[in-house]
C-alpha cells in the first residue's frame, strides 16, 4: 500500500477464546493487521481457521477476549448501543447466506427505507426516497417497481445478494466486510455480484474486506492477502508475494489444493 494511504481499521493482539479449561478454544490468536482506505483485502483460510470469528469481532458482534480494534486511528468505542449504531454506519457486511440476512416479515421497501433513514434521510419527501431506492436497485440491475411490496423470500438467492449490495449502495459505509458472499450462488451470478462489488468500491472509495477460502478470488481482486491458519495470520502481502512466492508451508498447501484444469487431479489425499 502507498505511504499516503490512511488506516481505516486495524487490530493489535486481537484474540478470541471460547470456553474454559480443557474446553477452551482459541479461535483468533493475537492477530495484528492494518487495513487502509480504498483497499481490497482478502482474509483466506480453511473452515475453522478463525476468519468468520475475526469478522464478527471487526463488526462488533462479539467482543474480543484480548487486544484492541482501532477505527480511523482511534481505539474503537462501542460500549453502548448508541455508539454501536454510529459505528455500524461506517462498517457493514454481506454474509454467505442471503436467506438469513433479512427479517422475513419486512417487505423490500422497508429494508431499503431503513438504509435511507440510517443515513439521515428520514424526513426526505416520499418521492425522493423512491428515487433513491430506484437508483440503488438500478445499480444492481434490479427494477424497484418490480420489487415494491414484495418480501425478500420471493426473490432468488442471486437477487437477494444483489439487494444486499443495493443496501450498501444506499448506506455508503467506509468499510464493507463480505463473508463468502458468492459461495451459495451459481457461477454466472457469482461473476455478476463480484463485478457489482468492484464497481461499488470504485464509486464510493470504500475499503472491501473479503472473508474467503477461494484463493483464485483473493488473487484476482485483492491489494493485500492475509492467510489465516488456526487463528493466526501466518502470511500476508501482495497477491504476487503470497500466491506466486509463498513462504509458508500452509500457504503452499492451500495453493496445491486448488484443482487445475490442465493437470490430472490427485485425489489420493481425499
HUJOLIN-V336116 format. One record per backbone hydrogen bond with DSSP energy under -0.5 kcal/mol. NH is the residue of the N-H (numbers start at 0). CO is the residue of the C=O. If there is no record, write none. Layout:
# HUJOLIN-V336116
nh/co
NH/CO
NH/CO
This chain:
# HUJOLIN-V336116
nh/co
4/1
7/34
8/34
9/69
10/32
11/67
13/30
14/65
15/27
17/24
22/19
23/20
24/17
26/15
26/24
27/15
28/230
29/27
30/13
32/10
34/8
36/5
38/35
40/38
40/207
41/223
42/209
43/41
43/225
44/211
48/45
53/49
54/50
55/51
56/52
57/53
58/54
59/55
59/56
60/55
61/55
64/14
65/14
67/11
69/9
70/73
71/7
71/69
73/70
75/68
77/75
83/79
84/80
85/81
86/82
87/83
88/84
88/85
89/86
90/86
91/174
93/176
97/95
99/96
100/97
103/101
105/102
107/149
110/106
111/107
112/108
113/109
114/110
115/111
116/112
117/113
118/114
119/116
120/115
123/120
128/124
129/125
130/126
131/127
132/128
133/129
134/130
135/131
136/132
137/133
138/134
139/135
139/136
140/137
141/136
143/141
145/142
146/142
146/143
147/143
149/146
151/105
153/150
154/151
159/155
160/156
161/157
162/158
163/159
164/160
165/161
166/162
167/163
168/164
169/165
170/166
171/167
173/89
174/89
175/206
176/91
177/175
177/208
178/93
178/176
179/177
179/210
182/179
184/181
189/185
190/186
191/187
192/188
193/189
194/190
195/191
196/192
197/193
198/194
199/195
200/196
201/197
202/198
203/199
204/200
206/173
207/38
208/175
208/206
209/40
209/207
210/177
211/42
211/209
214/212
217/213
218/214
219/215
220/216
221/217
222/39
223/39
224/236
225/41
226/234
227/43
227/225
228/231
230/48
231/228
233/226
233/231
234/226
236/224
241/237
242/238
243/238
243/239
244/239
244/240
251/247
252/248
253/249
254/250
255/251
256/252
257/254
258/256
262/259
266/264
269/266
